[in-house]
Amino acid sequence: MTNTVETPAERILRVASARRNRALAMRQAGLTYPAIGMELGCSAERAGQIVQRALADNKRDNPEPAP
C-alpha cells in the first residue's frame, strides 16, 4: 500500500468540488440561494455562482447523447 500525500492544490480542488456538490444538493432539495449562502458562509449571489458552476461541471462530465 502506498502512502500518498495530498498537495495543497489537490486539497483545494477536493474541498471546492465538495462545496459545489453540497450547494447543488441543497438547491435540488429546494433551498433558496440565501439559505444556501447561509449554510456555506457566503452571499446569496456567491451561492448562485457555486450552484451554476456545479451544474456546468455536471453537464460537461455527463453530456447528453445526441438524438
Stockholm file with secondary structure:
# STOCKHOLM 1.0

chainA/1-67         MTNTVETPAERILRVASARRNRALAMRQAGLTYPAIGMELGCSAERAGQIVQRALADNKRDNPEPAP
#=GR chainA/1-67 SS CCCCCCCHHHHHHHHHHHHHHHHHHHHHTTCCHHHHHHHHTSCHHHHHHHHHHHHHHHHHHSCCCCC
#=GC SS_cons        CCCCCCCHHHHHHHHHHHHHHHHHHHHHTTCCHHHHHHHHTSCHHHHHHHHHHHHHHHHHHSCCCCC
//
